[in-house]
Amino acid sequence: MILNIGCGDANLYECFKERKLIVSCVRVDILHPLLNAARTTIMGDPNVSLIQDDSDRLDKVKKEYDIAIYCHTIEALCSPKGSLLKARKLAKEIVIRSFEPPEFETDAVELRNKDVGEGKEVPYIRRKMSRDYYRLILSKIGCTSVDVYPDGTSKDQVHELQYKA
Ligand SMILES: C[S@@+](CC[C@H](N)C(=O)[O-])C[C@H]1O[C@@H](n2cnc3c(N)ncnc32)[C@H](O)[C@@H]1O
């Protein structure tokens, strides 16, 4: 069972579908317009539930998960640390895909606008995380090492967090 945090319009669902992967998945996002778009994407798939919740709290997410996946989400969170602490309690594994891998010297946060359809825009943040901050928050969740999988076609990186046995 997968927990997809910050699912947006369920892009990841399309990736699973293209690869014919059938997995039970709970997809969470804070924004209703994006969850409405996700509802259209999943087309009533009974394996998928959509939940509106704040990734810092995840109060509405009750089960235990095999994997929590952040796909292009960690850079958009006000509190990556709060969210990762919560995800650590809910899931056995955490996988993070970033388009801004945490390799910067300093932390920077930019405010942008996102078109959410129906002529509406919502503000969102785009974070560039320093290596030091990333290491600090991973240490807070008991992560001892990170397996890094670069994506040859973009600057994306996929990080699989490892914990002590
Ligand atoms: C850049 S989008 C990525 C969406 C999707 N995962 C993808 O790969 O297309 C970042 C997402 O994080 C969501 N998000 C931002 N802050 C959040 C929060 N506090 N709790 C839950 N979702 C949040 C946004 O609403 C948005 O859908």
PDBQT file of the ligand as one rigid body, heavy atoms in Angstrom, charges set to zero:
ROOT
HETATM    1  C1  LIG A 201       4.982  20.554  -7.778  1.00  0.00    +0.000 C 
HETATM    2  S1  LIG A 201       3.453  19.829  -7.290  1.00  0.00    +0.000 S 
HETATM    3  C2  LIG A 201       3.759  18.098  -7.599  1.00  0.00    +0.000 C 
HETATM    4  C3  LIG A 201       2.478  17.361  -7.853  1.00  0.00    +0.000 C 
HETATM    5  C4  LIG A 201       2.640  15.893  -8.262  1.00  0.00    +0.000 C 
HETATM    6  N1  LIG A 201       3.217  15.096  -7.197  1.00  0.00    +0.000 N 
HETATM    7  C5  LIG A 201       3.414  15.760  -9.542  1.00  0.00    +0.000 C 
HETATM    8  O1  LIG A 201       4.511  15.169  -9.538  1.00  0.00    +0.000 OA
HETATM    9  O2  LIG A 201       2.931  16.264 -10.556  1.00  0.00    +0.000 OA
HETATM   10  C6  LIG A 201       3.537  19.915  -5.513  1.00  0.00    +0.000 C 
HETATM   11  C7  LIG A 201       2.262  19.439  -4.847  1.00  0.00    +0.000 C 
HETATM   12  O3  LIG A 201       2.422  19.501  -3.433  1.00  0.00    +0.000 OA
HETATM   13  C8  LIG A 201       1.176  19.905  -2.885  1.00  0.00    +0.000 C 
HETATM   14  N2  LIG A 201       1.387  20.457  -1.549  1.00  0.00    +0.000 N 
HETATM   15  C9  LIG A 201       2.043  21.599  -1.210  1.00  0.00    +0.000 A 
HETATM   16  N3  LIG A 201       2.003  21.791   0.117  1.00  0.00    +0.000 NA
HETATM   17  C10 LIG A 201       1.297  20.751   0.633  1.00  0.00    +0.000 A 
HETATM   18  C11 LIG A 201       0.930  20.389   1.944  1.00  0.00    +0.000 A 
HETATM   19  N4  LIG A 201       1.258  21.142   2.998  1.00  0.00    +0.000 N 
HETATM   20  N5  LIG A 201       0.223  19.262   2.108  1.00  0.00    +0.000 NA
HETATM   21  C12 LIG A 201      -0.128  18.485   1.045  1.00  0.00    +0.000 A 
HETATM   22  N6  LIG A 201       0.197  18.774  -0.233  1.00  0.00    +0.000 NA
HETATM   23  C13 LIG A 201       0.908  19.901  -0.433  1.00  0.00    +0.000 A 
HETATM   24  C14 LIG A 201       0.679  20.936  -3.885  1.00  0.00    +0.000 C 
HETATM   25  O4  LIG A 201      -0.698  21.200  -3.743  1.00  0.00    +0.000 OA
HETATM   26  C15 LIG A 201       1.039  20.271  -5.206  1.00  0.00    +0.000 C 
HETATM   27  O5  LIG A 201       0.035  19.430  -5.676  1.00  0.00    +0.000 OA
ENDROOT
TORSDOF 0
